[in-house]
Structure formats: C-alpha cells, structure tokens
Amino acid sequence: MSGKVLAWHAAAVRSLSGARHEGRFPHALLIAGAPGVGKGELSNRVATWLLCAAPGEELAACGRCDQCRLGVSSDHPDLHRIAPLEDKRNIAVDQIRRLITDLTLKPLRADARVAIISPAESMNSAAQNALLKTLEEPVGTTYLMLLAANPIRLLPTIRSRCQPLQLTVPDPATAAAWLAAEGPQGVDWAPLLQFTGGAPLAALALARDGVAEGLALDVLLRDLEEGILRLVEGRLDPATVAERFAEVPLPMLLTWVQRLLHQLARAAAGLEAGSGAMRAARFHKLLADIDLHGLYEYADGVAALRGAEDVPLNRQLTLEALFAPWGRGLEPRSQFTEV
C-alpha cells in the first residue's frame, strides 16, 4: 500500500491538519468507522506526524528525522499501542493503568507521547473508568487515539471527552479506483465491495488472500443474509447453516459477520446502517429480536475467532459456534468464546 493519504480520508486529514495549525488539536480523538475503512491507517499517519521533528501540512511527516525513521514501529519509545493481550477478548484495567503511568513521564525521544487504543470498545468497564482522568487532564504533549467500529459501546463519559472523527466508506467509484491502483490486477471489485459493505481495505484483504476466487459473491451474500434471518426466526439450526457454508473460507465469513454487527450496532443507536444493509423490513425485525448486550459480547467473540484464524480448528464446530448465537437472539453464552 502506498504512503499516500487514502482518498476518502482527505477531509479528515485537512480537518486534523488545520486544527493543529490553529492550536486546537485534540488530546483525545475517537476515530470511528466500519471494519476495513482505514482507522488503523489514519491513526498511524497521525501518530507519525505528531512524533515527527519537522511535521508539514496535511499530516505529512518529514520522513528524514529520527522519529520518522523509527516511524510507527514497536521500537518507538514514545508510541504506545494498547490492544487485547493474546488469548484475551478485552483490554484489561491493568493495561490502561500501565499506560497512564507511562504517559505521565516525559517523552524519551520525541516532543510528544502518543497512545493508540484499538479496538477501544474492547476495554472493559474498569479500564474505561481508569482512563477517564487521563482524558480529562492530559499531561503535557500527550495524545490519545481511540479506534472503534462501534463507539456506542464506550461509556458516554469516554465519548464526551474525546473529539469524534467518523470515517465513512467511500463512494463505489472512489473505492474501485483505489483498489484498481493498489490491489491485484484482473479483480472484479464490484462484488467484493458489495460483500464488504463498501469497505476498500476489507475488499483488498480478501482479494490478496485469494479467498474470494471461484465464489459467486452475490449468491453467497444472499445466502448468508437468508441463513442468519432463518436462524433468528427458528427456521434453521446452526448445524445446517454451518454445513451450507462449509466450503467458504473462514476469513470471508468473519468479514461479513463483523460488517453485519457494525450495521446492527449503528441501527440500534439510531444511525444510518450504511451500505449493504439487509432488506429493510426483515433487517428491522432482526434488530427487534436480538439482545444488544449479547450482540456486543458476540462481537468480541468473533474478533477473538479472527485472531485465531491460523490455529487449527474443528471446522464444523467452529462454524456452529459462529452461527449458533443468532438462533438464541444473541443472548450471552460463554461457550462461544471457548471455540
């Protein structure tokens, strides 16, 4: 991927660059958006720019100073990345407490300290509460970026102390043009974009992994929607649905399920569900039938499963665990996380 600003990030880049020029750059930024829209890419660009010794306009780092040579690697002592620990679903309070301690110290190499918390909604309630004081009273040149697909899961007190930045999927023409330049040649991007809800980075990942080759994505999309709805309605059982998708690569199924969960969370919050939402009437019925607390727990389980994609798993049992919660209205059940 090139170092250029993603086309659909241009407005956000101008806004952030202008804010710093005017001396009002936020100490806490909440970057929200669907999976595959580029939250990580934007946060990396901002972090490099904030740490750069000679930053330019439009989030352009100089590329020559010691800070830029370290970049956003794990070697930079003034850049902190907080994510769930291996084999864990949530960011724990101890991780946030260690971060807070680090942020009270003076920068070691740069003129600032930067922390990226992702996915921010995976912080448990104790971790979120521990972060509140730092958000209210940042120390010196400290900047925090919280990345979230579903920011509604964050405490209102967390959201109110961050400047929100919503990243939306680009229009299809912009997405297709970018993919044609950045992705493998000869790919029909239209069905991939439809499958991923218009998220270019998700479409690119599927194409590069070759997991979409030989699949009729329009048929798969229709069958996935129908399978989930019939599970919710009690007209299918998880084992049957798992058998139907036994030959579909797991990364594709997880990509689609995460996109659906993002749409459901947005709709539940009264927001536009976004591109590719299921047919309106049945989609809203699905919303009425699910338990939102269970939806969020299920989303954590799906994310954990994505983190275990390279681990040998029993295919049938894995898919049954993936689909079973829909049949019980996404009521929280611990067995999902044990797959």
Legacy VTK file of the C-alpha trace (Angstrom):
# vtk DataFile Version 3.0
C-alpha trace
ASCII
DATASET POLYDATA
POINTS 339 float
0.000 0.000 0.000
1.321 3.423 -0.877
2.114 6.193 1.587
-0.459 8.493 0.068
-3.450 9.686 2.024
-6.411 7.425 1.328
-8.771 9.365 -0.925
-11.746 9.025 1.406
-9.639 10.286 4.338
-8.883 13.634 2.672
-11.490 15.642 4.588
-10.390 14.150 7.930
-6.738 14.882 7.112
-7.493 18.510 6.269
-9.513 18.924 9.446
-6.814 17.487 11.711
-4.016 19.407 9.995
-5.969 22.652 10.287
-6.725 22.000 13.952
-3.046 21.671 14.794
-2.141 24.749 12.766
-4.716 26.709 14.777
-3.521 25.318 18.090
-6.652 23.271 18.800
-5.559 19.732 18.009
-7.452 17.401 20.384
-5.577 15.488 23.063
-8.132 12.684 22.718
-9.509 11.595 19.360
-12.187 8.948 18.849
-11.810 7.555 15.320
-14.896 5.543 14.422
-15.819 3.622 11.310
-16.716 0.254 9.861
-14.129 -2.536 9.693
-11.975 -2.041 6.598
-12.435 1.712 6.253
-8.892 2.534 7.388
-8.991 3.564 11.049
-5.592 1.997 11.684
-4.038 3.613 8.621
-5.225 7.069 9.649
-4.090 6.649 13.259
-0.626 5.529 12.099
-0.335 8.589 9.871
-1.419 10.902 12.677
0.990 9.237 15.132
3.952 9.597 12.757
3.050 13.234 12.164
2.678 14.059 15.855
6.052 12.488 16.668
7.888 13.984 13.663
10.526 16.641 14.414
9.545 18.708 11.350
5.891 17.979 10.501
4.339 19.529 7.402
0.803 20.232 6.309
-1.872 17.609 5.580
-0.444 15.134 8.127
2.831 14.959 6.186
5.797 13.849 8.287
9.248 14.856 7.038
10.437 11.289 6.548
14.016 12.196 7.472
14.210 12.772 11.225
14.991 10.113 13.809
11.305 9.942 14.746
10.262 9.216 11.173
12.969 6.573 10.819
11.505 4.829 13.841
8.063 5.516 12.401
5.140 3.706 13.960
7.130 0.578 14.734
7.027 -1.042 18.119
10.542 0.310 18.690
9.436 3.910 19.188
9.533 4.570 22.933
7.011 7.405 22.759
4.333 5.458 20.890
2.113 3.138 22.911
-0.268 0.618 21.357
-2.932 -0.911 23.552
-4.898 -3.940 22.334
-6.284 -7.092 23.951
-3.495 -9.393 25.059
-3.071 -12.671 23.242
-5.910 -15.094 24.009
-7.904 -12.277 25.658
-11.083 -10.637 24.355
-10.879 -7.390 26.312
-8.379 -4.686 27.167
-7.896 -5.056 30.908
-7.696 -2.345 33.515
-4.069 -3.215 34.311
-3.088 -2.420 30.718
-4.692 1.008 30.982
-3.091 1.692 34.365
0.353 0.896 32.925
-0.380 3.200 30.004
-1.409 6.026 32.336
1.849 5.641 34.269
3.862 5.761 31.038
2.022 8.851 29.830
2.889 10.791 32.980
6.594 10.539 32.100
8.405 12.931 29.796
8.841 11.796 26.182
12.053 9.849 25.653
12.806 10.690 22.014
10.116 12.919 20.527
8.398 16.047 21.793
5.172 14.157 22.460
3.761 10.841 23.562
1.070 9.099 21.532
-1.180 6.205 22.516
-3.410 4.220 20.161
-6.114 2.083 21.794
-7.732 -0.402 19.426
-10.359 -1.630 19.439
-11.329 0.871 22.091
-14.710 -0.749 22.649
-12.909 -3.865 23.893
-11.875 -2.026 27.079
-13.827 -3.435 29.986
-15.740 -1.004 32.173
-12.974 -0.831 34.773
-10.430 0.008 32.075
-12.666 2.729 30.647
-13.211 4.275 34.053
-9.474 4.193 34.735
-8.851 6.136 31.528
-11.284 8.938 32.362
-8.932 11.133 34.401
-6.246 10.998 31.704
-8.824 12.051 29.120
-9.951 14.904 31.356
-6.482 16.084 32.365
-3.875 15.034 29.781
-0.285 15.531 30.867
1.845 17.771 28.648
2.025 16.888 24.967
0.119 13.643 25.269
-2.229 12.445 22.551
-4.625 9.524 22.695
-6.437 7.955 19.751
-9.276 5.558 20.422
-10.265 3.423 17.414
-13.732 1.890 17.421
-16.038 0.173 14.978
-18.904 0.538 17.465
-18.227 3.590 19.668
-21.703 3.277 21.194
-20.169 0.542 23.345
-17.926 3.078 25.040
-19.132 4.804 28.181
-20.822 8.155 27.495
-18.221 9.750 29.752
-15.455 8.394 27.491
-17.155 9.573 24.302
-17.838 13.037 25.700
-14.157 13.565 26.490
-12.941 12.705 23.000
-13.295 14.620 19.760
-15.197 12.317 17.417
-13.976 11.599 13.902
-16.276 9.380 11.842
-14.740 7.653 8.828
-17.277 6.577 6.229
-16.883 4.200 3.317
-16.076 5.953 0.032
-18.448 6.066 -2.906
-18.142 2.978 -5.154
-16.255 4.818 -7.913
-13.613 6.109 -5.490
-13.262 2.704 -3.846
-12.961 0.887 -7.170
-10.371 3.363 -8.484
-8.240 2.991 -5.368
-8.471 -0.806 -5.455
-7.552 -0.883 -9.139
-4.364 1.038 -8.300
-3.452 -0.753 -5.067
-4.799 -4.267 -5.489
-4.081 -7.320 -7.638
-4.793 -6.946 -11.331
-7.800 -8.514 -13.018
-10.060 -8.499 -9.945
-13.746 -7.618 -10.290
-14.024 -5.273 -7.327
-17.763 -4.562 -7.509
-18.961 -7.829 -5.886
-16.177 -7.693 -3.291
-17.181 -4.177 -2.314
-20.805 -5.223 -2.090
-19.813 -8.150 0.119
-17.749 -5.966 2.456
-20.275 -3.146 2.621
-18.106 -0.825 0.543
-15.020 -1.057 2.795
-11.996 -0.961 0.447
-9.395 -2.349 2.850
-11.615 -5.316 3.692
-12.136 -5.974 -0.020
-8.396 -5.697 -0.648
-7.576 -8.139 2.146
-9.959 -10.742 0.754
-8.585 -10.344 -2.761
-4.956 -10.596 -1.635
-5.710 -13.721 0.368
-7.398 -15.229 -2.684
-10.333 -16.300 -0.533
-12.941 -14.938 -2.938
-11.727 -16.795 -6.025
-14.317 -19.055 -7.604
-17.143 -17.876 -5.350
-20.340 -16.293 -6.619
-20.340 -13.463 -4.077
-23.824 -12.211 -4.916
-25.238 -15.683 -4.224
-23.111 -16.058 -1.086
-24.254 -12.670 0.193
-27.901 -13.569 -0.362
-27.493 -16.972 1.297
-25.718 -15.523 4.330
-28.448 -12.958 4.869
-31.127 -15.610 4.471
-29.317 -18.052 6.739
-28.993 -15.541 9.581
-32.617 -14.459 9.286
-33.863 -18.040 9.311
-31.738 -18.780 12.367
-33.285 -15.814 14.164
-36.767 -16.964 13.100
-36.098 -20.512 14.296
-36.485 -21.980 10.813
-32.922 -23.343 10.594
-30.481 -24.856 13.070
-26.795 -23.871 13.382
-25.537 -27.253 12.151
-27.462 -26.901 8.879
-26.201 -23.365 8.312
-22.644 -24.464 9.141
-22.865 -27.249 6.541
-24.118 -24.793 3.905
-21.002 -22.642 4.310
-18.515 -25.443 4.996
-16.504 -24.631 1.858
-16.435 -20.852 2.353
-13.108 -19.588 3.759
-13.410 -18.567 7.400
-11.909 -15.076 6.829
-14.765 -14.288 4.427
-17.422 -15.393 6.884
-15.834 -13.403 9.711
-15.529 -10.318 7.500
-19.207 -10.481 6.623
-20.378 -11.173 10.194
-18.322 -8.261 11.541
-19.792 -5.967 8.906
-23.322 -7.081 9.830
-22.640 -6.490 13.523
-21.380 -2.999 12.751
-24.585 -2.261 10.841
-26.769 -3.627 13.628
-24.971 -1.568 16.271
-25.333 1.615 14.216
-29.008 0.966 13.528
-29.626 0.227 17.209
-28.089 3.610 18.039
-30.439 5.316 15.588
-27.715 5.890 12.996
-27.618 5.105 9.292
-26.684 1.428 8.985
-24.535 2.031 5.919
-24.030 0.439 2.560
-25.234 -3.088 2.008
-27.726 -3.295 4.869
-30.132 -6.184 4.597
-33.558 -5.670 3.117
-35.272 -3.102 5.315
-38.323 -4.898 6.717
-36.554 -8.086 7.764
-33.477 -6.166 8.860
-35.554 -4.174 11.342
-37.248 -7.334 12.563
-33.815 -8.784 13.195
-32.991 -5.724 15.302
-36.154 -6.172 17.330
-35.361 -9.808 18.081
-31.776 -9.563 19.280
-30.313 -8.717 22.663
-27.889 -5.806 22.233
-25.720 -6.778 25.211
-25.429 -10.196 23.655
-24.575 -8.593 20.315
-21.595 -6.832 21.851
-20.388 -9.968 23.607
-20.798 -11.884 20.369
-18.776 -9.226 18.504
-15.916 -9.755 20.966
-16.111 -13.492 20.321
-15.988 -13.008 16.552
-12.947 -10.744 16.913
-11.256 -13.396 19.048
-12.002 -16.006 16.408
-10.408 -13.803 13.767
-7.317 -13.661 15.910
-7.237 -17.470 15.904
-7.594 -17.918 12.123
-4.182 -19.556 11.869
-4.910 -22.012 14.683
-6.161 -25.462 13.573
-9.839 -25.640 14.479
-12.595 -28.182 14.049
-14.329 -26.609 11.040
-17.875 -27.815 11.733
-17.788 -26.952 15.435
-16.247 -23.557 14.711
-18.982 -22.644 12.238
-21.720 -23.923 14.530
-20.310 -21.741 17.317
-20.194 -18.797 14.902
-23.845 -19.161 13.859
-25.491 -20.578 16.993
-25.881 -17.278 18.914
-28.224 -15.915 16.226
-30.667 -18.701 16.961
-30.984 -17.641 20.574
-31.259 -13.901 19.952
-27.543 -13.365 20.694
-28.066 -13.995 24.381
-24.664 -14.032 26.081
-23.280 -17.569 26.318
-19.748 -18.372 27.418
-19.281 -21.362 25.117
-18.845 -19.129 22.077
-15.556 -17.836 23.408
-14.224 -21.312 24.111
-14.045 -22.377 20.470
LINES 1 340
339 0 1 2 3 4 5 6 7 8 9 10 11 12 13 14 15 16 17 18 19 20 21 22 23 24 25 26 27 28 29 30 31 32 33 34 35 36 37 38 39 40 41 42 43 44 45 46 47 48 49 50 51 52 53 54 55 56 57 58 59 60 61 62 63 64 65 66 67 68 69 70 71 72 73 74 75 76 77 78 79 80 81 82 83 84 85 86 87 88 89 90 91 92 93 94 95 96 97 98 99 100 101 102 103 104 105 106 107 108 109 110 111 112 113 114 115 116 117 118 119 120 121 122 123 124 125 126 127 128 129 130 131 132 133 134 135 136 137 138 139 140 141 142 143 144 145 146 147 148 149 150 151 152 153 154 155 156 157 158 159 160 161 162 163 164 165 166 167 168 169 170 171 172 173 174 175 176 177 178 179 180 181 182 183 184 185 186 187 188 189 190 191 192 193 194 195 196 197 198 199 200 201 202 203 204 205 206 207 208 209 210 211 212 213 214 215 216 217 218 219 220 221 222 223 224 225 226 227 228 229 230 231 232 233 234 235 236 237 238 239 240 241 242 243 244 245 246 247 248 249 250 251 252 253 254 255 256 257 258 259 260 261 262 263 264 265 266 267 268 269 270 271 272 273 274 275 276 277 278 279 280 281 282 283 284 285 286 287 288 289 290 291 292 293 294 295 296 297 298 299 300 301 302 303 304 305 306 307 308 309 310 311 312 313 314 315 316 317 318 319 320 321 322 323 324 325 326 327 328 329 330 331 332 333 334 335 336 337 338
